[in-house]
Amino acid sequence: AMFEAAGWQTITVKYGRRLRELFERDGGASLRRRIDQMPNEEFQRLLRLDVNELRDRLPGLGRGARDVRRLIGELDDDDLLRAVRDLGGHDLHDLLEAFAQADAVTDRPSVVFAYTIKAWRLATEGHPANHAALLSEKQWRRLAVETGADADDPWALFAGESPEAQLCVETAGRLQREQEPLASVAAPPVEFGRAYQGRTSTQQAFGRFFVDLSRKAPDVAARVVTVSPDVASSTSLGGWINHVGVWHVGERIDWFADDSDTLVRWRESEHGQHIALGIAEGNLVGLLGELGSTWSRDSQALLPIGTLYDPFVNRALEPWSFGMYAGGQSILVGTPSGVTLAPEGGAHHSIITPSVGLEQPGCIAWEPAFGQDLEWTLLYALSRLGRPDGTSSYFRLTTRPLDQSLSRLPSDKEAREARRKSVLAGGYRLRSADGTPTITLVGVGALMPEVCAAADQLDTERIAYDVVCLTSPDLVFRALRARQGLAEGSATILDDLFPMERAAPIVSVLDGHPHTLAFLSAIRCVPSACLGVDDFGQSGDVEDLYRHFGIDSDTIVGAAIDLLEARS
């Protein structure tokens, strides 16, 4: 009923041809009513009975029992045992008819409900524990006899001239295709040359990114497909969608084209490069997985990018993860994120997503603080899509505008390139003490202003410090694992961020769970204080919530002084 209400063609394949033939006999209506009305558990229990017990219990009690008893009395034992197991999902003829019925309807999707028996025809069929059950050797050998196989040579081919062998050959020929070489994709530029000045958020920079991509690398932009639920505007995709349009089967009339108050003009056609979904994050990442698999399936790479509110990454985590496991390479952008989205309350706070990103296989997690860092990392993430050695990426962005001068971006060409490489390796040292630091402040994403403000306070206390800005705690953790010999890769970034001669206690802070950065203390075996957010549900101004959760500049300074006093 749910699928039909949504406009799908629904096809039910419940009973096989043996049972349907019995239903047409005298007493068949009572048999069907009896099976329809019994609980699944009772039906499964019938499968575990010998034929005499089955004859006794199948008719049940009450109206129709006598008719059922008379009907099954006309069947020999083998026919009765086969009939009661004759569900439609095991009837190949009925399934083929259902698929043909689905193929015949092309103006809407179809769904087939096929009834089956778990462990059908095995000794464990109908058993409540059969999900993890294994056959004994005796049962295995009996199954081989029943199916005409050889238990000692289970992979033996069908006899060469048999109908089964011929069917396999014909099917293999029909499915055979030559693997086309992977079509070349223009490489994204390493940067656009945009100057990031004043105050801007990474979410705003994300929106501008697509304008720059269309101008600077149109061949790359032509392969980008964006996907979002109904937050396309609030995640800054509006300008891009104005440019490329929304994908839809055929042209659609824009009924608001003559509305002077409508600022957004999104054309809908089969040429659009944005796909709009409702609030259905599972569908979104499932689509990303399919779009991200075209490089291996069709030898043509698409560059899929999905946006959603960061707290809802967890809704989509399982299908997103399986999509990556199956080879789907995509970019997922969670924005806005953290308690930095304070006015919207706890329902839109994300706390554990930094850890999720760090722990997700087949994916690099990024949380850049500044516009230039986002540009560099997003271009790099695009370059890693649609290739055999490629990888997905997860970006955690925010709506909080940051003063871009805090990034202290070098103007010298060589120093700027060195900064870019550090950003792509996981982070960079933003400030360095003149001599040996006594404390190291480490920040991520939207909290870099608080880290810098804390550093300024330490200046007044004449406390020597280094400031590290991480763009990807994920990559830094991988570098630590590589140095420990537990994973492959380079550990160079560890010496750049935390050189041995500058080892000092660490105060780490991010808008997420504090344990995400706890591994940093293991790099040089130093004490650390991990600041972050470990609760949700509060609403208020950003500054109020930062103080409430202890991720404000005063708390950072206090944590640094506590570490120094404990060391002395």
C-alpha positions, 0 to 999 in steps of 0.5 A, spaced: 500 500 500 505 504 501 508 503 494 502 504 491 500 510 494 507 513 492 505 511 484 509 505 483 507 499 480 506 493 485 507 486 483 506 480 488 508 473 487 506 469 493 504 462 491 507 458 486 503 454 481 502 447 485 499 451 490 495 455 486 492 449 482 490 446 489 486 453 491 482 451 485 480 445 487 474 443 492 476 446 499 482 450 496 479 456 498 479 454 505 486 452 504 488 459 502 484 462 507 488 458 512 495 459 509 493 467 509 491 467 516 496 463 519 502 467 522 509 466 519 512 463 525 506 457 524 508 457 517 515 456 518 514 451 524 510 446 519 516 446 514 519 442 520 514 437 521 514 430 518 508 428 513 504 425 518 504 431 523 503 436 517 497 432 515 494 433 522 496 440 524 495 444 517 488 444 517 488 448 523 481 448 527 474 452 526 471 453 519 474 450 513 478 445 517 474 439 514 475 442 507 482 442 508 483 435 511 479 432 505 483 436 500 490 434 503 488 427 504 487 427 496 495 428 496 500 423 496 506 424 501 511 427 496 506 432 493 503 435 500 511 436 502 512 440 495 506 443 495 506 447 502 513 449 500 511 452 493 511 459 494 512 464 488 519 466 490 521 459 488 517 459 482 522 461 476 516 461 471 512 466 476 518 470 477 520 471 469 512 473 468 513 478 474 519 481 471 516 482 464 510 485 467 515 490 470 519 491 464 512 493 460 511 499 465 516 504 463 512 511 466 513 509 473 518 504 477 516 497 479 517 493 485 516 485 486 514 482 492 516 475 492 515 470 498 520 465 499 523 460 505 529 462 508 534 456 507 529 453 502 530 445 501 535 445 506 535 441 512 535 448 516 529 451 512 524 454 517 528 454 523 528 460 527 536 460 527 537 458 520 540 465 519 547 463 521 546 455 521 551 451 517 549 444 514 553 438 517 557 433 512 551 428 512 546 434 510 551 436 505 552 430 502 544 428 502 543 435 498 548 433 493 545 427 492 538 430 491 541 435 486 545 431 482 551 434 484 558 431 487 559 432 494 567 431 493 567 435 486 562 441 488 565 445 482 564 440 477 561 443 470 555 440 467 556 435 462 558 438 456 552 437 451 546 437 457 541 443 457 544 446 463 551 446 460 548 449 453 544 454 457 550 457 461 554 457 455 548 461 451 548 466 458 555 467 458 555 469 451 549 474 452 553 477 458 560 478 455 562 484 453 569 487 451 571 492 457 572 499 454 578 503 456 576 508 461 575 515 458 580 520 460 578 526 464 581 532 464 585 534 471 582 539 475 587 545 476 591 545 483 587 552 484 583 557 481 587 563 483 581 566 487 583 571 493 579 570 499 579 576 503 574 579 509 570 574 512 567 568 509 565 561 511 567 554 508 560 553 506 560 560 502 566 558 499 563 552 497 558 555 493 563 560 489 567 554 488 562 551 482 562 558 479 570 558 478 570 551 476 565 552 470 569 558 468 576 555 469 575 548 468 569 547 464 571 540 461 571 538 469 565 541 470 561 538 465 562 531 469 560 534 475 553 531 478 550 534 484 545 531 489 541 534 495 535 533 499 531 540 499 537 544 502 540 546 495 539 553 497 541 553 504 548 549 502 550 554 497 548 550 491 543 555 488 548 559 483 551 552 480 544 550 479 542 556 476 547 555 471 546 547 470 539 546 471 535 540 475 535 534 471 528 531 470 525 526 465 523 531 459 522 538 460 517 541 465 513 547 466 516 553 471 509 555 474 513 560 477 517 563 471 512 569 472 512 570 479 517 577 480 518 575 487 522 568 485 529 569 485 531 562 483 530 560 476 532 552 476 530 549 469 528 542 469 530 538 463 534 531 461 540 536 461 540 538 468 546 536 472 543 537 479 538 532 482 533 534 487 531 529 492 526 530 498 528 529 505 531 522 503 538 521 505 539 514 504 536 515 497 541 521 496 548 516 498 545 510 494 544 515 488 552 517 489 554 510 489 551 509 483 553 515 479 560 514 482 561 507 479 560 509 472 567 509 471 568 502 472 561 500 469 561 504 463 568 507 462 565 514 463 567 517 470 562 522 473 564 526 479 558 526 484 557 531 489 552 530 495 550 535 500 546 534 506 546 537 513 552 534 517 548 531 523 544 527 518 550 524 515 549 518 520 542 517 517 546 515 511 552 512 513 550 505 512 548 505 504 554 510 503 559 506 506 556 500 502 556 504 496 564 506 497 565 498 498 562 497 491 567 502 488 562 508 488 567 514 488 563 520 490 564 527 495 559 528 501 559 535 503 556 535 510 554 543 512 552 546 516 556 542 522 557 542 529 554 547 535 556 552 530 549 552 527 547 554 534 540 558 533 537 552 530 538 547 536 540 540 538 536 537 532 541 540 527 548 539 531 553 534 529 558 531 534 560 525 532 561 526 525 568 528 525 570 521 528 565 518 523 569 521 517 576 519 520 574 512 521 570 511 514 574 506 510 575 508 502 574 515 504 578 521 506 575 526 511 576 534 511 574 539 515 578 546 512 577 552 516 579 557 510 576 558 503 583 557 500 584 551 504 577 548 501 579 550 494 585 546 494 582 540 498 576 540 494 580 540 487 584 535 490 578 531 492 575 531 485 582 529 482 581 522 486 574 520 483 573 516 477 579 512 477 582 505 479 586 508 485 581 513 487 577 515 493 571 518 496 571 524 500 567 527 506 567 535 507 565 538 514 563 545 512 560 551 516 556 557 515 560 561 520 564 567 517 571 567 519 576 572 518 581 570 512 587 574 514 587 569 520 590 563 515 596 568 514 597 565 507 604 566 504 604 571 498 611 568 496 610 563 490 614 557 493 611 558 500 604 558 498 606 552 494 609 549 500 602 551 504 598 547 499 602 541 499 601 541 507 594 542 507 593 536 502 597 532 507 593 534 513 595 540 516 600 546 517 603 550 522 600 557 523 604 560 528 611 558 531 614 560 537 621 564 536 624 559 540 622 552 543 614 552 545 612 550 551 605 549 549 602 547 542 595 549 540 591 545 535 585 547 532 580 544 526 575 548 522 570 553 525 574 554 531 580 557 529 578 564 531 578 561 538 585 558 537 588 564 535 585 568 540 587 564 545 594 564 542 594 572 543 592 571 550 598 566 551 602 572 548 600 577 554 602 571 559 609 570 555 608 563 554 611 560 548 606 556 543 605 553 536 599 553 533 597 548 528 591 548 523 589 541 521 585 540 515 584 533 515 585 529 522 584 523 518 590 524 514 594 525 520 592 519 524 594 515 518 601 518 518 601 516 525 599 509 523 604 509 518 610 511 522 608 505 527 608 500 521 601 499 522 599 502 515 602 504 509 603 511 507 608 517 509 609 520 516 612 526 513 607 531 515 608 529 523 615 532 522 612 538 519 606 539 524 610 536 530 617 536 530 621 532 535 625 538 537 618 542 538 615 537 542 610 540 547 603 539 551 597 539 546 591 543 547 586 540 541 579 543 540 574 542 535 566 543 534 565 535 535 567 530 540 573 531 543 576 524 543 577 525 535 583 528 536 586 524 542 591 521 538 595 527 537 598 526 544 601 519 541 605 523 536 611 525 541 608 522 547 606 528 550 600 530 555 594 533 552 587 536 553 582 535 548 576 540 548 570 539 544 563 538 544 560 531 548 552 533 548 547 536 544 540 540 545 542 547 547 540 553 543 543 560 543 548 564 540 554 561 538 559 565 543 554 562 548 554 555 546 562 555 545 562 557 553 557 552 555 561 546 552 568 549 553 571 550 546 572 558 547 578 562 547 578 562 555 577 555 556 583 553 551 588 558 555 585 555 562 587 548 559 594 550 556 596 553 563 593 547 567 597 542 562 603 547 564 602 547 571 601 539 572 608 539 568 612 543 573 
